[in-house]
Amino acid sequence: MSVSDITSLVSIITAAASQIESFYKDQSPKPVPTLDDTDPHPLDVGICPLEVKHSVQMLEGACAQLCTTLSRPNHTILNVRDYLYANFPHQTLV
């Protein structure tokens, strides 16, 4: 992956985050949740526009791709293993 690919991923993340932020500012009854917010998430409570759902999907995909690209492969594999162990402790992990 080239530097321009990484820049493209960052641009996708920025554009998606801006669109989601605009939704919160213009249409959401609640502001963007803080990291320590324990209330139900605004995107879970109501029906949000399709554009927002697509922006969230683009944000998730670009973030995952960027993290996977820039971190060591064994770090990514260990994160997946830890996630599976934490969420499915009674199943055999291959």
C-alpha positions as a printed Julia matrix, in Angstrom:
94×3 Matrix{Float64}:
   0.0     0.0    0.0
   1.37    3.38  -0.92
   1.36    6.64   1.01
  -1.38    7.91  -1.32
  -3.54    4.9   -0.34
  -3.12    5.78   3.33
  -3.98    9.41   2.57
  -7.07    8.21   0.69
  -8.2     6.17   3.7
  -7.71    9.18   5.97
  -9.74   11.29   3.51
 -12.56    8.71   3.56
 -12.52    8.74   7.37
 -12.58   12.55   7.47
 -15.43   12.84   4.95
 -17.53   10.16   6.67
 -16.96   11.68  10.11
 -17.91   15.13   8.8
 -21.15   13.81   7.34
 -22.04   12.03  10.6
 -21.14   15.15  12.58
 -23.41   17.23  10.33
 -26.25   14.81  10.99
 -25.79   15.23  14.74
 -25.64   19.01  14.43
 -28.61   19.42  12.06
 -31.01   16.52  12.64
 -30.24   14.55  15.78
 -32.13   15.45  18.97
 -28.96   14.6   20.94
 -25.38   15.78  20.43
 -22.47   13.52  19.54
 -22.0    11.18  22.53
 -18.93   11.65  24.68
 -16.62    8.75  25.45
 -18.03    8.44  28.97
 -21.71    8.76  27.95
 -23.85    5.91  29.3
 -27.13    6.92  27.65
 -28.44    4.93  24.69
 -26.64    5.91  21.5
 -28.66    8.3   19.31
 -28.11    6.16  16.21
 -29.61    3.15  18.03
 -32.73    4.95  19.23
 -34.28    6.37  16.08
 -34.27    5.84  12.38
 -31.36    7.61  10.79
 -31.05    8.53   7.12
 -29.5     6.08   4.69
 -26.65    8.51   4.01
 -25.67    8.36   7.69
 -25.74    4.55   7.68
 -23.5     4.54   4.61
 -21.15    7.05   6.23
 -20.9     4.88   9.35
 -20.11    1.84   7.19
 -17.47    3.78   5.23
 -15.98    5.04   8.49
 -15.82    1.54  10.0
 -14.31    0.0    6.87
 -11.72    2.71   6.31
 -10.71    2.7   10.0
 -10.33   -1.08  10.01
  -8.3    -1.01   6.78
  -6.06    1.78   8.04
  -5.41    0.06  11.38
  -4.73   -3.27   9.69
  -2.4    -1.68   7.16
  -0.36    0.37   9.61
  -0.05   -2.08  12.51
   2.03   -5.24  12.68
   0.19   -8.34  11.32
   0.69  -10.29  14.56
  -0.86   -7.39  16.49
  -4.0    -7.59  14.33
  -4.17  -11.37  14.66
  -3.81  -11.19  18.45
  -6.58   -8.57  18.62
  -8.93  -10.88  16.72
  -7.96  -13.82  18.92
  -8.54  -11.81  22.07
 -11.91  -10.61  20.77
 -13.01  -14.15  19.97
 -11.82  -15.47  23.32
 -13.62  -12.69  25.22
 -16.88  -13.05  23.3
 -17.0   -16.81  22.7
 -15.13  -18.36  25.67
 -16.77  -21.78  25.47
 -15.97  -22.45  21.84
 -12.81  -23.97  20.45
 -10.81  -21.39  18.57
  -8.95  -22.63  15.54
